Amino acid sequence: MNTERAIQLSNQAVSFLETKCFEQAILSSCAAMEVFQQSRHRAEQVLSRQGNDFIDQCIIGQDKSSSDQTIMDEFIYEHGIVLPMNTFDATVITPVLIFNCALSYQLAARHCDDHGTHRIALLERAASLYQVVYNGQDQELNTIFKCAILNNVGVIHKMLGRSEAAKACFDYLVSIMMTYVAADNSKYLRLVQGFWNNVLGNGRETAPAA
């Protein structure tokens, strides 16, 4: 089934990210989106919603909170999201597939030796994909997921020298995280604790891409 194949390819991309094989991650995540797109019209007709905070549940289940900050200037949520093979909700599958693809482009750019046009193109592609994902999210659901997107987009803007856009992302990220704390979900904040390094401005200034 195309849906299962798409999830398999996306999960494979996550494995590539963990081993820092970024080009392979891009190829696999792009293939996952293409395969799923071929079956999406049918999927939207027959698949029901899993709903709730299913994407956040996947993130929490992976229990990965750290980033390799010994070589990074800012915190990036660098963990792709693994979907169970029996996931059936297109409103869950689609954003996760796109997020994993965006992350692949962003991490490829971060480790790219060429700081010129190729790196900029990778960052712009990542930002556009993140935007698509974020715009489709329910305001009340998947808070951790939205925080990860806002953080990573903010880092991209900072890398491209767009300080005002980066500040806007991080300011909004603060408001979401404070709401999360107020809702007594602090036990999950360890998953996003690195975001504070960005929102508080503790990271070193990153030179814009040339």
HUJO-V513068 format. One record per residue. N is the residue number from 1. PHI is phi in degrees with one decimal (NA if undefined). OMEGA is omega in degrees with one decimal (999 if undefined). NEAR is the number of other ideal C-beta (glycine too) atoms within 8 Angstrom. Layout:
# HUJO-V513068
N/PHI/OMEGA/NEAR  N/PHI/OMEGA/NEAR
This chain:
# HUJO-V513068
1/NA/-176.2/5  2/-59.8/-179.7/9  3/-61.6/179.7/11  4/-64.1/178.7/8  5/-64.8/178.9/9  6/-63.2/178.6/15  7/-63.7/178.6/14  8/-59.8/179.4/10  9/-65.3/179.7/13  10/-65.5/177.6/16  11/-64.0/175.7/10  12/-64.1/177.1/9  13/-60.5/177.7/18  14/-61.0/177.5/14  15/-62.1/177.5/8  16/-63.4/178.5/13  17/-62.5/-178.3/17  18/-65.2/178.7/7  19/-101.4/177.4/6  20/61.5/174.4/7  21/-96.3/-166.7/8  22/-71.9/178.5/12  23/-63.7/177.6/7  24/-66.0/178.3/9  25/-63.5/178.0/17  26/-62.1/-179.0/13  27/-61.1/-177.2/8  28/-69.4/-178.8/13  29/-70.6/175.8/15  30/-65.5/177.6/9  31/-63.3/178.7/9  32/-61.3/178.8/17  33/-64.8/-179.1/12  34/-65.5/179.9/8  35/-63.4/-178.5/12  36/-68.2/179.2/15  37/-60.6/-179.4/7  38/-64.7/-178.1/7  39/-110.3/-170.6/12  40/-67.4/-178.3/10  41/-58.8/177.7/6  42/-67.1/-178.3/7  43/-62.0/-178.2/12  44/-66.2/179.2/8  45/-83.6/-170.6/6  46/-112.2/-175.8/5  47/-92.6/177.1/9  48/-93.6/-177.2/5  49/-86.8/170.5/6  50/-81.6/169.0/10  51/64.0/-179.6/6  52/54.6/-178.2/6  53/-106.3/-172.5/8  54/-64.0/179.8/12  55/-67.1/175.8/12  56/-60.0/178.6/13  57/-61.9/176.7/9  58/-64.6/179.2/13  59/-63.7/179.8/13  60/-62.7/-179.8/10  61/-63.8/178.1/6  62/-74.1/175.0/9  63/53.7/177.2/6  64/-120.7/-173.8/6  65/-124.4/-171.1/8  66/-97.4/174.0/5  67/-132.9/-179.5/9  68/-77.7/-174.7/7  69/-84.9/176.3/8  70/-71.8/179.2/4  71/-119.8/-177.9/4  72/-106.9/178.7/10  73/-83.0/177.6/6  74/-123.8/178.0/10  75/-75.0/171.1/13  76/-115.6/170.7/12  77/-74.5/-165.3/13  78/-105.1/-176.9/8  79/-99.5/172.9/9  80/-65.4/-176.1/13  81/-104.0/179.2/13  82/-90.8/177.8/8  83/-98.8/170.8/12  84/-60.0/-177.4/7  85/-65.5/-180.0/7  86/-94.0/175.6/4  87/-65.1/-174.1/11  88/-125.6/-174.8/7  89/-93.4/179.8/12  90/-62.3/179.9/9  91/-76.1/171.9/9  92/-99.2/-175.4/12  93/-62.7/-175.2/15  94/-58.2/-179.1/11  95/-64.3/179.8/13  96/-69.0/178.3/13  97/-61.7/-179.6/14  98/-69.0/178.2/12  99/-59.1/-179.3/16  100/-61.9/177.6/17  101/-68.9/178.2/15  102/-59.8/179.6/15  103/-63.1/178.4/14  104/-61.3/177.8/16  105/-65.0/-177.7/14  106/-65.3/-178.9/15  107/-70.5/174.3/14  108/-62.2/178.1/13  109/-65.9/-177.3/12  110/-65.8/-178.9/9  111/-103.9/-176.8/7  112/-79.8/178.0/10  113/-72.3/179.7/3  114/-84.5/-179.4/7  115/-94.3/-179.1/7  116/-100.7/-171.8/8  117/-64.6/-179.2/6  118/-64.2/179.4/8  119/-63.6/178.7/12  120/-60.9/-179.6/10  121/-62.4/178.0/8  122/-63.2/-180.0/13  123/-66.2/179.6/15  124/-64.5/178.4/9  125/-63.7/178.2/10  126/-60.5/-178.4/15  127/-61.2/-178.7/12  128/-66.9/177.8/8  129/-68.6/176.3/13  130/-57.8/-178.8/14  131/-62.1/177.5/9  132/-59.4/-180.0/9  133/-63.1/-174.6/13  134/-63.3/-178.5/11  135/-63.8/-178.8/6  136/-92.9/-176.1/8  137/-88.3/173.6/12  138/-67.9/-175.7/5  139/-61.0/-173.2/4  140/-97.5/-172.7/3  141/-118.1/172.6/10  142/53.4/-177.0/11  143/-63.6/-179.5/12  144/-61.4/179.2/12  145/-59.1/-179.6/14  146/-66.7/177.0/11  147/-62.7/179.4/15  148/-61.2/179.9/12  149/-64.6/-179.3/13  150/-58.6/179.5/14  151/-60.7/-175.5/18  152/-67.2/176.4/15  153/-66.3/177.7/13  154/-60.1/177.7/14  155/-64.1/178.6/14  156/-61.1/178.8/13  157/-58.3/-180.0/13  158/-65.9/179.2/12  159/-64.8/179.5/12  160/-90.9/177.0/11  161/79.7/-179.7/8  162/-96.1/-171.2/9  163/-64.3/-179.2/8  164/-67.9/178.6/6  165/-65.0/177.8/9  166/-63.0/-180.0/12  167/-61.4/179.7/8  168/-61.7/178.3/8  169/-63.0/-176.6/13  170/-70.0/176.9/13  171/-63.2/179.6/9  172/-69.5/176.6/9  173/-60.7/178.0/15  174/-59.9/-177.3/9  175/-63.2/178.2/8  176/-68.1/-178.0/12  177/-66.1/178.6/13  178/-67.1/175.3/8  179/-64.1/179.5/9  180/-64.5/177.9/13  181/-64.3/-179.0/10  182/-62.8/179.8/6  183/-84.7/177.7/6  184/61.6/174.5/5  185/-107.0/-173.2/9  186/-62.6/-178.9/7  187/-64.7/179.7/5  188/-96.4/-175.2/11  189/-68.3/176.1/11  190/-60.3/179.7/7  191/-70.9/-175.7/11  192/-123.1/-173.4/14  193/-61.4/179.7/8  194/-64.8/-179.8/13  195/-59.9/-178.1/13  196/-63.6/176.7/8  197/-60.9/178.5/11  198/-87.2/-174.3/16  199/-68.9/178.1/11  200/-92.4/176.3/6  201/72.8/-179.4/5  202/-80.8/-179.6/6  203/-71.2/176.8/10  204/-68.6/178.1/4  205/-64.2/179.0/5  206/-101.5/179.8/9  207/-68.1/178.3/5  208/-62.7/177.8/8  209/-63.1/-177.3/11  210/-82.8/999/4
